Amino acid sequence: MYPQEVSIRALTDGSASEAVKGEEAAAYVLYPDRHLLAEEMPTGLHCTIYIAEMKYKEVKLQLLEQY
């Protein structure tokens, strides 16, 4: 594992069962200076787990580009 003081952490939050029901999910990016970017998004009604994961990854990349 990399030292926390130089690591960028990119995480997602949203259970698979809730994503499939069309609930919201979130993506987070935490920078070494403790700056946090967060984005919530709807997954869409009857969204598959695979599509939901791809959406999360897309949002994480967008967040990384913002800082």
PQR file with spaces between the fields and no chain letter, atoms N, CA, C, O and H, PARSE charges and radii, in Angstrom:
ATOM       1  N    MET     1       0.842   -1.180    0.000 -0.4000 1.5000
ATOM       2  CA   MET     1       0.000    0.000    0.000 -0.0000 2.0000
ATOM       3  C    MET     1       0.890    1.246    0.000  0.5500 1.7000
ATOM       4  O    MET     1       1.938    1.273    0.645 -0.5500 1.4000
ATOM       5  N    TYR     2       0.465    2.259   -0.720 -0.4000 1.5000
ATOM       6  CA   TYR     2       1.224    3.495   -0.815 -0.0000 2.0000
ATOM       7  C    TYR     2       1.001    4.361    0.423  0.5500 1.7000
ATOM       8  O    TYR     2      -0.051    4.274    1.057 -0.5500 1.4000
ATOM       9  H    TYR     2      -0.386    2.237   -1.244  0.4000 1.0000
ATOM      10  N    PRO     3       1.969    5.185    0.766 -0.5600 1.5000
ATOM      11  CA   PRO     3       1.813    6.076    1.923  0.2800 2.0000
ATOM      12  C    PRO     3       0.632    7.032    1.709  0.5500 1.7000
ATOM      13  O    PRO     3       0.459    7.578    0.619 -0.5500 1.4000
ATOM      14  N    GLN     4      -0.160    7.223    2.734 -0.4000 1.5000
ATOM      15  CA   GLN     4      -1.357    8.053    2.635 -0.0000 2.0000
ATOM      16  C    GLN     4      -1.044    9.498    2.262  0.5500 1.7000
ATOM      17  O    GLN     4      -1.847   10.153    1.596 -0.5500 1.4000
ATOM      18  H    GLN     4      -0.019    6.779    3.619  0.4000 1.0000
ATOM      19  N    GLU     5       0.118   10.001    2.684 -0.4000 1.5000
ATOM      20  CA   GLU     5       0.440   11.411    2.417 -0.0000 2.0000
ATOM      21  C    GLU     5       0.745   11.703    0.950  0.5500 1.7000
ATOM      22  O    GLU     5       0.848   12.871    0.575 -0.5500 1.4000
ATOM      23  H    GLU     5       0.770    9.470    3.224  0.4000 1.0000
ATOM      24  N    VAL     6       0.893   10.679    0.110 -0.4000 1.5000
ATOM      25  CA   VAL     6       1.132   10.891   -1.315 -0.0000 2.0000
ATOM      26  C    VAL     6       0.108   10.154   -2.195  0.5500 1.7000
ATOM      27  O    VAL     6       0.249   10.137   -3.418 -0.5500 1.4000
ATOM      28  H    VAL     6       0.809    9.730    0.414  0.4000 1.0000
ATOM      29  N    SER     7      -0.895    9.560   -1.597 -0.4000 1.5000
ATOM      30  CA   SER     7      -1.867    8.751   -2.350 -0.0000 2.0000
ATOM      31  C    SER     7      -3.139    9.530   -2.649  0.5500 1.7000
ATOM      32  O    SER     7      -3.638   10.281   -1.810 -0.5500 1.4000
ATOM      33  H    SER     7      -1.009    9.574   -0.604  0.4000 1.0000
ATOM      34  N    ILE     8      -3.651    9.341   -3.851 -0.4000 1.5000
ATOM      35  CA   ILE     8      -4.969    9.834   -4.222 -0.0000 2.0000
ATOM      36  C    ILE     8      -5.903    8.643   -4.135  0.5500 1.7000
ATOM      37  O    ILE     8      -5.640    7.597   -4.728 -0.5500 1.4000
ATOM      38  H    ILE     8      -3.246    8.732   -4.532  0.4000 1.0000
ATOM      39  N    ARG     9      -6.993    8.799   -3.397 -0.4000 1.5000
ATOM      40  CA   ARG     9      -7.942    7.697   -3.223 -0.0000 2.0000
ATOM      41  C    ARG     9      -9.216    8.013   -3.993  0.5500 1.7000
ATOM      42  O    ARG     9      -9.810    9.075   -3.807 -0.5500 1.4000
ATOM      43  H    ARG     9      -7.206    9.649   -2.915  0.4000 1.0000
ATOM      44  N    ALA    10      -9.633    7.106   -4.844 -0.4000 1.5000
ATOM      45  CA   ALA    10     -10.865    7.265   -5.622 -0.0000 2.0000
ATOM      46  C    ALA    10     -11.785    6.114   -5.249  0.5500 1.7000
ATOM      47  O    ALA    10     -11.437    4.948   -5.431 -0.5500 1.4000
ATOM      48  H    ALA    10      -9.151    6.243   -4.995  0.4000 1.0000
ATOM      49  N    LEU    11     -12.965    6.448   -4.724 -0.4000 1.5000
ATOM      50  CA   LEU    11     -13.891    5.453   -4.204 -0.0000 2.0000
ATOM      51  C    LEU    11     -15.297    5.656   -4.770  0.5500 1.7000
ATOM      52  O    LEU    11     -15.643    6.746   -5.224 -0.5500 1.4000
ATOM      53  H    LEU    11     -13.248    7.396   -4.576  0.4000 1.0000
ATOM      54  N    THR    12     -16.088    4.605   -4.736 -0.4000 1.5000
ATOM      55  CA   THR    12     -17.498    4.709   -5.090 -0.0000 2.0000
ATOM      56  C    THR    12     -18.325    4.193   -3.931  0.5500 1.7000
ATOM      57  O    THR    12     -17.849    3.402   -3.116 -0.5500 1.4000
ATOM      58  H    THR    12     -15.807    3.719   -4.366  0.4000 1.0000
ATOM      59  N    ASP    13     -19.578    4.650   -3.863 -0.4000 1.5000
ATOM      60  CA   ASP    13     -20.491    4.213   -2.813 -0.0000 2.0000
ATOM      61  C    ASP    13     -21.865    4.006   -3.430  0.5500 1.7000
ATOM      62  O    ASP    13     -22.404    4.902   -4.080 -0.5500 1.4000
ATOM      63  H    ASP    13     -19.964    5.293   -4.525  0.4000 1.0000
ATOM      64  N    GLY    14     -22.412    2.859   -3.229 -0.4000 1.5000
ATOM      65  CA   GLY    14     -23.733    2.527   -3.738 -0.0000 2.0000
ATOM      66  C    GLY    14     -23.833    1.026   -3.858  0.5500 1.7000
ATOM      67  O    GLY    14     -23.052    0.398   -4.573 -0.5500 1.4000
ATOM      68  H    GLY    14     -21.974    2.132   -2.701  0.4000 1.0000
ATOM      69  N    SER    15     -24.780    0.456   -3.167 -0.4000 1.5000
ATOM      70  CA   SER    15     -24.857   -1.010   -3.196 -0.0000 2.0000
ATOM      71  C    SER    15     -25.407   -1.486   -4.527  0.5500 1.7000
ATOM      72  O    SER    15     -26.140   -0.760   -5.198 -0.5500 1.4000
ATOM      73  H    SER    15     -25.414    0.966   -2.586  0.4000 1.0000
ATOM      74  N    ALA    16     -25.062   -2.682   -4.902 -0.4000 1.5000
ATOM      75  CA   ALA    16     -25.512   -3.250   -6.169 -0.0000 2.0000
ATOM      76  C    ALA    16     -27.031   -3.344   -6.209  0.5500 1.7000
ATOM      77  O    ALA    16     -27.642   -3.068   -7.241 -0.5500 1.4000
ATOM      78  H    ALA    16     -24.467   -3.272   -4.356  0.4000 1.0000
ATOM      79  N    SER    17     -27.637   -3.724   -5.109 -0.4000 1.5000
ATOM      80  CA   SER    17     -29.101   -3.871   -5.111 -0.0000 2.0000
ATOM      81  C    SER    17     -29.792   -2.528   -5.278  0.5500 1.7000
ATOM      82  O    SER    17     -30.811   -2.438   -5.963 -0.5500 1.4000
ATOM      83  H    SER    17     -27.140   -3.947   -4.270  0.4000 1.0000
ATOM      84  N    GLU    18     -29.250   -1.478   -4.660 -0.4000 1.5000
ATOM      85  CA   GLU    18     -29.854   -0.152   -4.797 -0.0000 2.0000
ATOM      86  C    GLU    18     -29.632    0.408   -6.195  0.5500 1.7000
ATOM      87  O    GLU    18     -30.508    1.092   -6.725 -0.5500 1.4000
ATOM      88  H    GLU    18     -28.423   -1.550   -4.103  0.4000 1.0000
ATOM      89  N    ALA    19     -28.485    0.136   -6.801 -0.4000 1.5000
ATOM      90  CA   ALA    19     -28.212    0.624   -8.153 -0.0000 2.0000
ATOM      91  C    ALA    19     -29.193    0.022   -9.147  0.5500 1.7000
ATOM      92  O    ALA    19     -29.680    0.712  -10.043 -0.5500 1.4000
ATOM      93  H    ALA    19     -27.774   -0.419   -6.370  0.4000 1.0000
ATOM      94  N    VAL    20     -29.480   -1.256   -8.990 -0.4000 1.5000
ATOM      95  CA   VAL    20     -30.394   -1.922   -9.913 -0.0000 2.0000
ATOM      96  C    VAL    20     -31.810   -1.371   -9.765  0.5500 1.7000
ATOM      97  O    VAL    20     -32.577   -1.390  -10.728 -0.5500 1.4000
ATOM      98  H    VAL    20     -29.084   -1.816   -8.263  0.4000 1.0000
ATOM      99  N    LYS    21     -32.167   -0.884   -8.586 -0.4000 1.5000
ATOM     100  CA   LYS    21     -33.503   -0.329   -8.351 -0.0000 2.0000
ATOM     101  C    LYS    21     -33.637    1.098   -8.876  0.5500 1.7000
ATOM     102  O    LYS    21     -34.734    1.656   -8.865 -0.5500 1.4000
ATOM     103  H    LYS    21     -31.543   -0.869   -7.804  0.4000 1.0000
ATOM     104  N    GLY    22     -32.545    1.691   -9.333 -0.4000 1.5000
ATOM     105  CA   GLY    22     -32.614    3.052   -9.856 -0.0000 2.0000
ATOM     106  C    GLY    22     -32.308    4.114   -8.832  0.5500 1.7000
ATOM     107  O    GLY    22     -32.692    5.270   -9.011 -0.5500 1.4000
ATOM     108  H    GLY    22     -31.654    1.238   -9.343  0.4000 1.0000
ATOM     109  N    GLU    23     -31.630    3.756   -7.766 -0.4000 1.5000
ATOM     110  CA   GLU    23     -31.269    4.713   -6.734 -0.0000 2.0000
ATOM     111  C    GLU    23     -30.026    5.498   -7.151  0.5500 1.7000
ATOM     112  O    GLU    23     -29.485    5.301   -8.239 -0.5500 1.4000
ATOM     113  H    GLU    23     -31.318    2.817   -7.621  0.4000 1.0000
ATOM     114  N    GLU    24     -29.585    6.390   -6.263 -0.4000 1.5000
ATOM     115  CA   GLU    24     -28.383    7.157   -6.547 -0.0000 2.0000
ATOM     116  C    GLU    24     -27.145    6.449   -6.025  0.5500 1.7000
ATOM     117  O    GLU    24     -27.217    5.616   -5.121 -0.5500 1.4000
ATOM     118  H    GLU    24     -30.025    6.550   -5.379  0.4000 1.0000
ATOM     119  N    ALA    25     -26.034    6.791   -6.601 -0.4000 1.5000
ATOM     120  CA   ALA    25     -24.736    6.306   -6.159 -0.0000 2.0000
ATOM     121  C    ALA    25     -23.806    7.514   -6.098  0.5500 1.7000
ATOM     122  O    ALA    25     -24.143    8.594   -6.584 -0.5500 1.4000
ATOM     123  H    ALA    25     -25.976    7.468   -7.335  0.4000 1.0000
ATOM     124  N    ALA    26     -22.646    7.324   -5.503 -0.4000 1.5000
ATOM     125  CA   ALA    26     -21.723    8.439   -5.371 -0.0000 2.0000
ATOM     126  C    ALA    26     -20.301    7.994   -5.667  0.5500 1.7000
ATOM     127  O    ALA    26     -19.946    6.828   -5.493 -0.5500 1.4000
ATOM     128  H    ALA    26     -22.372    6.447   -5.108  0.4000 1.0000
ATOM     129  N    ALA    27     -19.492    8.950   -6.119 -0.4000 1.5000
ATOM     130  CA   ALA    27     -18.065    8.729   -6.341 -0.0000 2.0000
ATOM     131  C    ALA    27     -17.319    9.798   -5.550  0.5500 1.7000
ATOM     132  O    ALA    27     -17.749   10.950   -5.483 -0.5500 1.4000
ATOM     133  H    ALA    27     -19.780    9.897   -6.261  0.4000 1.0000
ATOM     134  N    TYR    28     -16.195    9.403   -4.951 -0.4000 1.5000
ATOM     135  CA   TYR    28     -15.396   10.297   -4.124 -0.0000 2.0000
ATOM     136  C    TYR    28     -13.934   10.227   -4.550  0.5500 1.7000
ATOM     137  O    TYR    28     -13.427    9.165   -4.913 -0.5500 1.4000
ATOM     138  H    TYR    28     -15.845    8.468   -5.005  0.4000 1.0000
ATOM     139  N    VAL    29     -13.264   11.380   -4.497 -0.4000 1.5000
ATOM     140  CA   VAL    29     -11.818   11.426   -4.717 -0.0000 2.0000
ATOM     141  C    VAL    29     -11.227   12.216   -3.548  0.5500 1.7000
ATOM     142  O    VAL    29     -11.588   13.370   -3.317 -0.5500 1.4000
ATOM     143  H    VAL    29     -13.675   12.242   -4.202  0.4000 1.0000
ATOM     144  N    LEU    30     -10.309   11.571   -2.815 -0.4000 1.5000
ATOM     145  CA   LEU    30      -9.646   12.204   -1.683 -0.0000 2.0000
ATOM     146  C    LEU    30      -8.168   12.384   -2.025  0.5500 1.7000
ATOM     147  O    LEU    30      -7.463   11.417   -2.313 -0.5500 1.4000
ATOM     148  H    LEU    30     -10.016   10.634   -3.002  0.4000 1.0000
ATOM     149  N    TYR    31      -7.712   13.633   -1.989 -0.4000 1.5000
ATOM     150  CA   TYR    31      -6.329   13.967   -2.329 -0.0000 2.0000
ATOM     151  C    TYR    31      -5.451   13.966   -1.083  0.5500 1.7000
ATOM     152  O    TYR    31      -5.963   14.055    0.033 -0.5500 1.4000
ATOM     153  H    TYR    31      -8.285   14.419   -1.755  0.4000 1.0000
ATOM     154  N    PRO    32      -4.134   13.865   -1.259 -0.5600 1.5000
ATOM     155  CA   PRO    32      -3.228   13.824   -0.106  0.2800 2.0000
ATOM     156  C    PRO    32      -3.364   15.031    0.819  0.5500 1.7000
ATOM     157  O    PRO    32      -3.137   14.907    2.023 -0.5500 1.4000
ATOM     158  N    ASP    33      -3.728   16.193    0.282 -0.4000 1.5000
ATOM     159  CA   ASP    33      -3.899   17.382    1.122 -0.0000 2.0000
ATOM     160  C    ASP    33      -5.255   17.409    1.827  0.5500 1.7000
ATOM     161  O    ASP    33      -5.642   18.425    2.405 -0.5500 1.4000
ATOM     162  H    ASP    33      -3.912   16.294   -0.696  0.4000 1.0000
ATOM     163  N    ARG    34      -5.982   16.274    1.774 -0.4000 1.5000
ATOM     164  CA   ARG    34      -7.288   16.065    2.417 -0.0000 2.0000
ATOM     165  C    ARG    34      -8.426   16.776    1.684  0.5500 1.7000
ATOM     166  O    ARG    34      -9.538   16.843    2.207 -0.5500 1.4000
ATOM     167  H    ARG    34      -5.668   15.449    1.304  0.4000 1.0000
ATOM     168  N    HIS    35      -8.176   17.304    0.494 -0.4000 1.5000
ATOM     169  CA   HIS    35      -9.227   17.902   -0.333 -0.0000 2.0000
ATOM     170  C    HIS    35     -10.116   16.773   -0.855  0.5500 1.7000
ATOM     171  O    HIS    35      -9.621   15.792   -1.410 -0.5500 1.4000
ATOM     172  H    HIS    35      -7.272   17.249    0.069  0.4000 1.0000
ATOM     173  N    LEU    36     -11.420   16.915   -0.675 -0.4000 1.5000
ATOM     174  CA   LEU    36     -12.362   15.876   -1.077 -0.0000 2.0000
ATOM     175  C    LEU    36     -13.289   16.403   -2.164  0.5500 1.7000
ATOM     176  O    LEU    36     -13.892   17.465   -2.013 -0.5500 1.4000
ATOM     177  H    LEU    36     -11.822   17.712   -0.224  0.4000 1.0000
ATOM     178  N    LEU    37     -13.397   15.660   -3.255 -0.4000 1.5000
ATOM     179  CA   LEU    37     -14.386   15.937   -4.294 -0.0000 2.0000
ATOM     180  C    LEU    37     -15.397   14.802   -4.261  0.5500 1.7000
ATOM     181  O    LEU    37     -15.024   13.634   -4.144 -0.5500 1.4000
ATOM     182  H    LEU    37     -12.907   14.797   -3.377  0.4000 1.0000
ATOM     183  N    ALA    38     -16.676   15.143   -4.364 -0.4000 1.5000
ATOM     184  CA   ALA    38     -17.727   14.124   -4.334 -0.0000 2.0000
ATOM     185  C    ALA    38     -18.774   14.446   -5.384  0.5500 1.7000
ATOM     186  O    ALA    38     -19.048   15.612   -5.666 -0.5500 1.4000
ATOM     187  H    ALA    38     -16.980   16.091   -4.460  0.4000 1.0000
ATOM     188  N    GLU    39     -19.348   13.420   -5.951 -0.4000 1.5000
ATOM     189  CA   GLU    39     -20.383   13.585   -6.979 -0.0000 2.0000
ATOM     190  C    GLU    39     -21.413   12.473   -6.809  0.5500 1.7000
ATOM     191  O    GLU    39     -21.067   11.293   -6.755 -0.5500 1.4000
ATOM     192  H    GLU    39     -19.125   12.473   -5.722  0.4000 1.0000
ATOM     193  N    GLU    40     -22.678   12.865   -6.725 -0.4000 1.5000
ATOM     194  CA   GLU    40     -23.762   11.886   -6.685 -0.0000 2.0000
ATOM     195  C    GLU    40     -24.408   11.825   -8.053  0.5500 1.7000
ATOM     196  O    GLU    40     -24.418   12.811   -8.791 -0.5500 1.4000
ATOM     197  H    GLU    40     -22.958   13.823   -6.769  0.4000 1.0000
ATOM     198  N    MET    41     -24.945   10.666   -8.387 -0.4000 1.5000
ATOM     199  CA   MET    41     -25.575   10.514   -9.696 -0.0000 2.0000
ATOM     200  C    MET    41     -26.645    9.439   -9.628  0.5500 1.7000
ATOM     201  O    MET    41     -26.519    8.482   -8.864 -0.5500 1.4000
ATOM     202  H    MET    41     -24.937    9.866   -7.788  0.4000 1.0000
ATOM     203  N    PRO    42     -27.696    9.592  -10.421 -0.5600 1.5000
ATOM     204  CA   PRO    42     -28.676    8.513  -10.513  0.2800 2.0000
ATOM     205  C    PRO    42     -28.116    7.396  -11.381  0.5500 1.7000
ATOM     206  O    PRO    42     -27.389    7.654  -12.340 -0.5500 1.4000
ATOM     207  N    THR    43     -28.449    6.172  -11.052 -0.4000 1.5000
ATOM     208  CA   THR    43     -27.966    5.050  -11.853 -0.0000 2.0000
ATOM     209  C    THR    43     -28.959    4.670  -12.941  0.5500 1.7000
ATOM     210  O    THR    43     -28.591    3.965  -13.881 -0.5500 1.4000
ATOM     211  H    THR    43     -29.039    5.962  -10.273  0.4000 1.0000
ATOM     212  N    GLY    44     -30.190    5.112  -12.841 -0.4000 1.5000
ATOM     213  CA   GLY    44     -31.197    4.788  -13.841 -0.0000 2.0000
ATOM     214  C    GLY    44     -32.024    3.577  -13.432  0.5500 1.7000
ATOM     215  O    GLY    44     -31.525    2.660  -12.781 -0.5500 1.4000
ATOM     216  H    GLY    44     -30.489    5.684  -12.078  0.4000 1.0000
ATOM     217  N    LEU    45     -33.251    3.587  -13.809 -0.4000 1.5000
ATOM     218  CA   LEU    45     -34.162    2.500  -13.463 -0.0000 2.0000
ATOM     219  C    LEU    45     -33.710    1.201  -14.105  0.5500 1.7000
ATOM     220  O    LEU    45     -33.448    1.157  -15.307 -0.5500 1.4000
ATOM     221  H    LEU    45     -33.657    4.332  -14.337  0.4000 1.0000
ATOM     222  N    HIS    46     -33.620    0.157  -13.321 -0.4000 1.5000
ATOM     223  CA   HIS    46     -33.229   -1.180  -13.766 -0.0000 2.0000
ATOM     224  C    HIS    46     -31.834   -1.202  -14.383  0.5500 1.7000
ATOM     225  O    HIS    46     -31.571   -1.972  -15.306 -0.5500 1.4000
ATOM     226  H    HIS    46     -33.833    0.193  -12.344  0.4000 1.0000
ATOM     227  N    CYS    47     -30.961   -0.376  -13.882 -0.4000 1.5000
ATOM     228  CA   CYS    47     -29.576   -0.333  -14.358 -0.0000 2.0000
ATOM     229  C    CYS    47     -28.859   -1.614  -13.922  0.5500 1.7000
ATOM     230  O    CYS    47     -29.011   -2.057  -12.784 -0.5500 1.4000
ATOM     231  H    CYS    47     -31.174    0.250  -13.131  0.4000 1.0000
ATOM     232  N    THR    48     -28.083   -2.202  -14.824 -0.4000 1.5000
ATOM     233  CA   THR    48     -27.330   -3.392  -14.450 -0.0000 2.0000
ATOM     234  C    THR    48     -26.149   -2.997  -13.572  0.5500 1.7000
ATOM     235  O    THR    48     -25.714   -1.846  -13.596 -0.5500 1.4000
ATOM     236  H    THR    48     -27.959   -1.842  -15.749  0.4000 1.0000
ATOM     237  N    ILE    49     -25.640   -3.929  -12.812 -0.4000 1.5000
ATOM     238  CA   ILE    49     -24.494   -3.664  -11.954 -0.0000 2.0000
ATOM     239  C    ILE    49     -23.289   -3.257  -12.800  0.5500 1.7000
ATOM     240  O    ILE    49     -22.538   -2.360  -12.416 -0.5500 1.4000
ATOM     241  H    ILE    49     -25.994   -4.864  -12.792  0.4000 1.0000
ATOM     242  N    TYR    50     -23.102   -3.900  -13.932 -0.4000 1.5000
ATOM     243  CA   TYR    50     -21.972   -3.583  -14.819 -0.0000 2.0000
ATOM     244  C    TYR    50     -22.052   -2.130  -15.296  0.5500 1.7000
ATOM     245  O    TYR    50     -21.060   -1.403  -15.234 -0.5500 1.4000
ATOM     246  H    TYR    50     -23.711   -4.629  -14.244  0.4000 1.0000
ATOM     247  N    ILE    51     -23.216   -1.710  -15.767 -0.4000 1.5000
ATOM     248  CA   ILE    51     -23.382   -0.335  -16.255 -0.0000 2.0000
ATOM     249  C    ILE    51     -23.193    0.660  -15.112  0.5500 1.7000
ATOM     250  O    ILE    51     -22.575    1.708  -15.298 -0.5500 1.4000
ATOM     251  H    ILE    51     -24.021   -2.301  -15.817  0.4000 1.0000
ATOM     252  N    ALA    52     -23.719    0.338  -13.937 -0.4000 1.5000
ATOM     253  CA   ALA    52     -23.543    1.221  -12.776 -0.0000 2.0000
ATOM     254  C    ALA    52     -22.062    1.381  -12.450  0.5500 1.7000
ATOM     255  O    ALA    52     -21.614    2.496  -12.180 -0.5500 1.4000
ATOM     256  H    ALA    52     -24.221   -0.513  -13.786  0.4000 1.0000
ATOM     257  N    GLU    53     -21.300    0.305  -12.467 -0.4000 1.5000
ATOM     258  CA   GLU    53     -19.864    0.396  -12.191 -0.0000 2.0000
ATOM     259  C    GLU    53     -19.148    1.234  -13.244  0.5500 1.7000
ATOM     260  O    GLU    53     -18.233    1.987  -12.908 -0.5500 1.4000
ATOM     261  H    GLU    53     -21.664   -0.600  -12.686  0.4000 1.0000
ATOM     262  N    MET    54     -19.540    1.122  -14.493 -0.4000 1.5000
ATOM     263  CA   MET    54     -18.923    1.937  -15.544 -0.0000 2.0000
ATOM     264  C    MET    54     -19.236    3.411  -15.333  0.5500 1.7000
ATOM     265  O    MET    54     -18.378    4.265  -15.557 -0.5500 1.4000
ATOM     266  H    MET    54     -20.283    0.511  -14.766  0.4000 1.0000
ATOM     267  N    LYS    55     -20.466    3.722  -14.900 -0.4000 1.5000
ATOM     268  CA   LYS    55     -20.824    5.114  -14.612 -0.0000 2.0000
ATOM     269  C    LYS    55     -19.990    5.652  -13.462  0.5500 1.7000
ATOM     270  O    LYS    55     -19.522    6.790  -13.512 -0.5500 1.4000
ATOM     271  H    LYS    55     -21.163    3.028  -14.718  0.4000 1.0000
ATOM     272  N    TYR    56     -19.798    4.843  -12.422 -0.4000 1.5000
ATOM     273  CA   TYR    56     -18.993    5.279  -11.283 -0.0000 2.0000
ATOM     274  C    TYR    56     -17.580    5.610  -11.729  0.5500 1.7000
ATOM     275  O    TYR    56     -17.017    6.628  -11.327 -0.5500 1.4000
ATOM     276  H    TYR    56     -20.178    3.919  -12.381  0.4000 1.0000
ATOM     277  N    LYS    57     -17.011    4.752  -12.555 -0.4000 1.5000
ATOM     278  CA   LYS    57     -15.635    4.969  -13.015 -0.0000 2.0000
ATOM     279  C    LYS    57     -15.527    6.228  -13.862  0.5500 1.7000
ATOM     280  O    LYS    57     -14.543    6.962  -13.768 -0.5500 1.4000
ATOM     281  H    LYS    57     -17.468    3.925  -12.882  0.4000 1.0000
ATOM     282  N    GLU    58     -16.518    6.475  -14.673 -0.4000 1.5000
ATOM     283  CA   GLU    58     -16.526    7.684  -15.500 -0.0000 2.0000
ATOM     284  C    GLU    58     -16.563    8.928  -14.615  0.5500 1.7000
ATOM     285  O    GLU    58     -15.839    9.892  -14.863 -0.5500 1.4000
ATOM     286  H    GLU    58     -17.318    5.879  -14.750  0.4000 1.0000
ATOM     287  N    VAL    59     -17.396    8.904  -13.598 -0.4000 1.5000
ATOM     288  CA   VAL    59     -17.497   10.054  -12.694 -0.0000 2.0000
ATOM     289  C    VAL    59     -16.199   10.248  -11.917  0.5500 1.7000
ATOM     290  O    VAL    59     -15.770   11.384  -11.714 -0.5500 1.4000
ATOM     291  H    VAL    59     -17.985    8.121  -13.396  0.4000 1.0000
ATOM     292  N    LYS    60     -15.563    9.155  -11.476 -0.4000 1.5000
ATOM     293  CA   LYS    60     -14.290    9.279  -10.771 -0.0000 2.0000
ATOM     294  C    LYS    60     -13.245    9.944  -11.660  0.5500 1.7000
ATOM     295  O    LYS    60     -12.487   10.790  -11.186 -0.5500 1.4000
ATOM     296  H    LYS    60     -15.911    8.233  -11.641  0.4000 1.0000
ATOM     297  N    LEU    61     -13.190    9.580  -12.930 -0.4000 1.5000
ATOM     298  CA   LEU    61     -12.235   10.202  -13.846 -0.0000 2.0000
ATOM     299  C    LEU    61     -12.522   11.687  -14.019  0.5500 1.7000
ATOM     300  O    LEU    61     -11.596   12.496  -14.082 -0.5500 1.4000
ATOM     301  H    LEU    61     -13.806    8.893  -13.315  0.4000 1.0000
ATOM     302  N    GLN    62     -13.793   12.047  -14.094 -0.4000 1.5000
ATOM     303  CA   GLN    62     -14.157   13.460  -14.212 -0.0000 2.0000
ATOM     304  C    GLN    62     -13.725   14.229  -12.973  0.5500 1.7000
ATOM     305  O    GLN    62     -13.238   15.354  -13.079 -0.5500 1.4000
ATOM     306  H    GLN    62     -14.545   11.390  -14.042  0.4000 1.0000
ATOM     307  N    LEU    63     -13.899   13.631  -11.801 -0.4000 1.5000
ATOM     308  CA   LEU    63     -13.485   14.279  -10.563 -0.0000 2.0000
ATOM     309  C    LEU    63     -11.968   14.456  -10.517  0.5500 1.7000
ATOM     310  O    LEU    63     -11.479   15.488  -10.057 -0.5500 1.4000
ATOM     311  H    LEU    63     -14.294   12.716  -11.715  0.4000 1.0000
ATOM     312  N    LEU    64     -11.228   13.464  -10.985 -0.4000 1.5000
ATOM     313  CA   LEU    64      -9.769   13.570  -10.993 -0.0000 2.0000
ATOM     314  C    LEU    64      -9.299   14.694  -11.901  0.5500 1.7000
ATOM     315  O    LEU    64      -8.289   15.337  -11.613 -0.5500 1.4000
ATOM     316  H    LEU    64     -11.625   12.626  -11.358  0.4000 1.0000
ATOM     317  N    GLU    65     -10.010   14.941  -12.989 -0.4000 1.5000
ATOM     318  CA   GLU    65      -9.637   16.005  -13.920 -0.0000 2.0000
ATOM     319  C    GLU    65      -9.941   17.395  -13.361  0.5500 1.7000
ATOM     320  O    GLU    65      -9.349   18.375  -13.813 -0.5500 1.4000
ATOM     321  H    GLU    65     -10.830   14.419  -13.223  0.4000 1.0000
ATOM     322  N    GLN    66     -10.851   17.502  -12.389 -0.4000 1.5000
ATOM     323  CA   GLN    66     -11.270   18.801  -11.865 -0.0000 2.0000
ATOM     324  C    GLN    66     -10.241   19.455  -10.973  0.5500 1.7000
ATOM     325  O    GLN    66     -10.196   20.683  -10.895 -0.5500 1.4000
ATOM     326  H    GLN    66     -11.332   16.706  -12.022  0.4000 1.0000
ATOM     327  N    TYR    67      -9.423   18.690  -10.307 -0.4000 1.5000
ATOM     328  CA   TYR    67      -8.547   19.236   -9.257 -0.0000 2.0000
ATOM     329  C    TYR    67      -7.181   19.558   -9.807  0.5500 1.7000
ATOM     330  O    TYR    67      -6.313   20.025   -9.070 -0.5500 1.4000
ATOM     331  H    TYR    67      -9.460   17.692  -10.371  0.4000 1.0000
